[in-house]
Amino acid sequence: AAQQHALALERSRGLKQSPLEPLESAQVAYLEGSALFGLGRGEEAEQVLKAAVAQHPEVLPLTDLLSYYYLAQDRFDDAAPLLRNWQRLRPNDSAPLLRLAVGAPGLGHRGVQFGLLARQQPRQVALVDRAQALRGLGHLVL
């Protein structure tokens, strides 16, 4: 797996050497960030993805990957603005609400985001309960 990540990193950096359209630039950043995460180089991946999200806030796979990284490190304050932007761009998508509800420390059923999720996607409530239970066991399910 490490060899595949190294190859993906090399390829993404090679692609950055030629002029890219905006969407291509976002795709290359996603590839590079994913490869860096796969190689255990999270801080480098974070920098690549932060820059890409700043340039392309509408490209949700970038937001998805960066917010997942933040939540996996219990950096809710860094993930929340990304997830709120995602929620604003796609109001019918339950994924950012689910992540906000699960990722926020100590919110549980009392949290505002959980209340929004319960009203918009009532079937997701059981998933949040299970994810919070697993999170308490040291797992992060997003």
N, C-alpha and C positions, 0 to 999 in steps of 0.2 A: 504493500500500500504506500509506503514512503517513497518508493521509486516512482509510482504514478503521480504522487503529489509533487515530487521534484520536477518531473517532466511537465506537468501542468503549469508549474510556476515558471519554468524556463520558456514555455510556449507563450504564456501571458505576457511576460516581459519582452519577448520578441515582437509580439503584436503591437505593443506600445511604441515601438520604434517607427511605425508608419502612421500616417494621418488616419484618424478614425472618425466616423460619424458619432454623434452623441450617444446613440443607443449602443453602438459597438464599444465605445469607451466604457459604458456601464457594464456591459457583458464581460469585458476583459478584466475590469476591477473585481467583479464577482468571482471570476475564475482565479485571479491572483489571490484574493482574500481567502477563498476556499482552500486553495493549495497551501497557503501559509498556515491556516488553522490545522490542516492535515499534517503539516510538518512540526506542529507544536510551537509555532512562532506567532502566538496570539497577539502580542503587542504590535508586531509589524502588520498583521492582518487588520487589526483595529485601525491603524493609521490609514491604510489603503482604503478601507471601507468608509471611514469617516469622511475622507476627501471625496469619495465617489458619491456618498449620500448628499453631501453639501452641493455637489454639482447636479445631481440627478435625484432630487427628493421624491419624484414621482415613480421611480423604478423600485417597486416594492420588494423584489428579491434581495436587493442590497440592504434595505431596512430590515427585512426578515433575518438575514444572516447576522447583521451587527446587533440587533436587539436580542437575538438568541444568545450571542456571546456575552452580552452584558448581563442578562438574567442568569446565565450559567455561573457567572462570577458574583452573583448577588449585588449587582450594580443597577438596582431598580431606578435610581435617579437619572442614570444615563439612558436607560432603555425607555423610560416613560415618554419623553418627547417624541422619540421615533415612532412609538406605538400610537401615540395620539395623532401624529401626522398621518399614519396609515389609516387610522379610524376616520379621519377627516376625508381622506381621498376615497375610501371605500366604506361608506357608512353601513352597508349591509354585510360586510365581512366580519364574522365573529372572531377571527383569529387574534386581532390586536386586543380586543376586550378580554378574551380568554387569557392571553399572556399577562395583561395588566392585572387581572383578578388573581391569577396564580402566582405571579411574580412579586406582587406587592407584599412586603413583610407585614404580617399581622392583620391583614384586611379581613380575610375570611368572608363570612356571609354579611358582615356589617359594612363592607367596603362599597363605595359608590360605584366603582367599575363593575363589581360583582352584581350589584342591583341592575345596572344597565344591561349586563349580559343576561341576567335572568329574565328581564322583560323582552329582550330582543331574540334570544335563543334559549328558551326554557330547557330544551333537551341537553344543553351543554352543562347544566348545573351539576349533574352527576359526574361529568368528566372533571369539572373543577374540584369537586370534593375528592375524587380519586387522586388527582394530580397534587393537591395540597397534602394529602396523606403521604404520598410517595416522596414529596419534597421534604417532609419531616423526617423521612428515613434516609435522607442524603441523596436522593435522586431528583433530577430536574426533568420533568416531562412537559414538553411544550409542543 
